[in-house]
Amino acid sequence: MELTSKQRAQLRGLANTIDTIIQIGKDGIGENLVKQADDALEARELIKGRVLDNNIEYDARMAAEELAKATRSEVVQVIGTKFVLYRESHSKPKEKRIQLVKRGR
């Protein structure tokens, strides 16, 4: 599911108030980090991550894209060392999910 620019803008606004919960350090993106991100996406739908200074393998864009691919999520935003990922939850009731603006025609 590709996000529209309006949906991205909506998610960027929501991401301003959330804390960074995923940190990519010198170990890079391993199985544990992917599982942690996957679980967080299922519970929250929108997560913020950060690439620490001691990671020489990834910049924020590369890390966000690789983690998004591994968790089947969408990259919403990348600024500096931080990034935001989104994936619709399937375990939450529909009324508790993030309601994205509808696609325009």
N, C-alpha and C positions, 0 to 999 in steps of 0.2 A: 504494500500500500504506500503510494507516494503521497507525501504531504503537500498541500498547496501553500502558497506564500502566506495566506491569511491564517491557515492552521499553524504554520510555523511561528508567526507573530504571536498568536494566542498562547502557544506553548512556551515561547521565550518569556512572555509576561508572567506566566505561572512559575517558571523556573527561577525568576528573580528572588523569590522568597524561600526556596528550598536550600538545604545544606548539602555540601559535597559529601557523598557517602562512598564513592569508589575512588581509590587512589592507586595509581599505577607507578610502582617503584622500580628498583633495580632488577627485580625478578621478571618484569614485563607482564604480558597477558598470558596467564597460565590457566589450567583447568579450574582451580579454586576461584580465581577472579571472575571467570566466565560464569560459574555457578552462582557466585555472590551477586553479580550483576543481573543474571536471569531471575533469581529469586526476588531481588529488589524491584525489577521491572514488573513482575507479576503482582507484587503487593502494592506498588506505588504508581506504576505506569510511566512516571517521569522521574528520571534520576540525573544527578549532576556528578561528574567525575573530574579528576585532575591528574595530570602527569607530573610526577615529582621531578625535582631538579637532578636527582641521582640516576634517572633513567636516560641513558644515552641512545637507546635503540629507537625510541618513538618520539615523534612530536605529537601534539594534541590531535591534529587532524588524522594522522595515521592511526593513532590509538583508538579514536572514536569510530573510525570506519571499520577497523578490525573487530572491535568489541560489538558494534552494531551488527556486523555480519554473523558473528558467533552467537548472538542472542536474538537474531531475527527482529531487530528493532530499527528505528530511524534516527539518524543524526539530526538533531534540531538546530544546534548551534555549536560553534567552536570559537572561543575567544581566549587568546593567550595560551595558558596551560590548562584551561578548563573547557569542558564539553558537556552537552546535554543530550540524553537519549530518551526516546519515547517508544513505548509499545503498548497497545491496548491490552488490558487485562482480560482474561477469560474466566477467572475465578470470582471476580467481584460482581455483585449484582449490577445490572445495567444502570440503575439510578445513582450508583456510587462511583461510576467511571467518569473520567474526564470527558465532557461533552464537547467535541470539536465542532467548529463552525462548519456548516454544510458546504459541499463543493458547489461553486457557481457554474452556470452553463454559458 
